[in-house]
């Protein structure tokens, strides 16, 4: 059986790079966002973590998004590079994890909106559970206190099979056909 990861990984890299990179507004106050992911999904599976900012709490109008950070890894615990984000205004973002499996791909994402304070540091922690069937995100301040946030019913970050409920996983089967060589 051929290694299906060889077929799927380039597609995932293309998806990760399809959006523009997030840059906070110039000469406006900023805060620091640290993004942490913990995956309960069994290894060995290729994991892709991604954080995306949206123009507003309705996922942008029209639907616009900007990649804050992304990583391809096989670790159970990952930390995406820390980033500067806009402060003193609502900030909407989604964190998601995708997993490349032998029979398909799975993933889960959560979208949240909160108002970061200038010059503060925040941790966004995404916990993926049950083979990507569900996930949750907790946002804490630099004193490790949970930060109030709002969550829409559906995540702004689509999976391979479209838009999913916030914190609810998705699965998309991948069919690989092996054709024997004729001599």
C-alpha positions, 0 to 999 in steps of 0.5 A: 500500500502506498504511503497516503501521507505523501499524497495528502501532505502537499495538499495540507501545506497548500491549504495552510499557505492559502491565506494572507499572514496576520499583521496587527494594525500599524501604530495601534496598541498590541498584546502578545498571543501564545498558542498552545495545542495538546492533541490526545489523538494517538500517534503516529499521525501527522498533525497540522496546527493553525491559528487564523484571525478574522476581521470580525466576530461574524468571520469577516465580511466578506469571509476574510481571514489571515493566518496568525501562525501554523505548524506541521508536527508529530508531537502530542503537545505543540506551541505555535510561535508567539505573535503580536495581535491588536489590543483594546478592540475585539479580536476574533480568531480560531485555532484548529488541529488537523490530523492526517490518517491512513483512511482520511483526515480529521480535525477540530477547531474553535473560534473565539472573540475577546478583547486583549489589553495593551502590552499583556500576554495571553495564552490560547490553549486548544485541547483536541480529544477523542480522535479529533471528535471534539476540542475546546479552547481556553484563553488565559491572561498572564496571571493564568486567569481565564479571559471572558470570550464569546463563541459563535455556534459554528467555527470560522475555520472550515474543515475538509468537509465544510463548516462545523460546529464550534468544538465539534470534530470532522472527518473526511475519508480519502480514497486512494486507488492502487493501479497495478502495473501491466507488463 
